[in-house]
């Protein structure tokens, strides 16, 4: 059953929020990965080992919380300006 045009418009802010939060999480993890290689670029350091070190439950929770905080701040500033 296709969505009505008004239902499609009501989902646009939700999808925009999902994309913006996902982008902030991507930036968080890319920053962690770069830091992992810079801090411990010892002999034998592989991409697999670095990914194993950064993809933890705690890092994911930090990424989500900071992404939602960032999204709320940017939405506030977007509406204020």
C-alpha positions in Angstrom: 0.0 0.0 0.0 1.7 3.3 -1.1 2.0 6.2 1.2 -0.1 9.3 0.7 1.8 12.5 -0.2 1.2 13.9 3.3 2.6 10.8 4.9 5.7 11.0 2.7 6.3 14.6 3.7 5.9 13.7 7.4 8.7 11.2 7.1 11.2 13.6 5.5 12.4 15.1 8.9 12.8 11.6 10.3 15.0 10.5 7.4 17.0 13.7 7.5 17.6 13.1 11.2 18.7 9.5 10.6 21.1 10.6 7.8 22.6 13.4 9.9 23.1 11.1 13.0 24.6 8.4 10.8 27.0 10.9 9.3 28.1 12.1 12.8 28.6 8.5 13.8 30.7 7.9 10.7 32.9 10.9 11.5 33.3 9.7 15.0 34.5 6.2 13.9 36.8 7.6 11.2 38.4 9.8 13.8 38.8 6.9 16.1 40.4 4.8 13.3 42.8 7.5 12.4 43.8 8.0 16.1 44.2 4.2 16.5 46.8 4.1 13.7 48.6 7.3 14.8 48.8 6.3 18.5 49.9 2.7 18.0 51.4 2.4 14.5 53.7 -0.4 15.6 55.1 -3.1 13.5 52.4 -5.6 12.5 49.5 -3.3 13.1 46.7 -4.3 10.7 43.4 -2.7 9.7 41.6 -5.7 11.2 43.2 -5.2 14.6 42.4 -1.5 14.6 38.8 -2.1 13.7 38.5 -4.7 16.4 39.8 -2.2 18.9 37.5 0.6 18.0 34.2 -1.2 17.4 33.1 -1.7 21.0 29.8 -1.3 22.8 31.1 1.7 24.8 32.4 3.4 21.6 29.1 2.8 19.9 27.1 4.3 22.8 29.4 7.3 22.9 29.0 7.8 19.2 25.2 7.6 19.4 24.9 10.0 22.4 27.2 12.5 20.9 25.5 12.2 17.5 22.1 13.0 19.0 23.5 15.9 21.0 25.1 17.2 17.8 21.9 16.8 15.9 19.9 18.7 18.5 22.4 21.5 18.6 22.5 21.9 14.8 18.8 21.8 14.5 18.5 24.4 17.2 21.0 26.6 15.4 19.4 25.9 12.0 16.0 27.1 13.3 17.5 30.0 15.3 19.5 31.5 12.4 
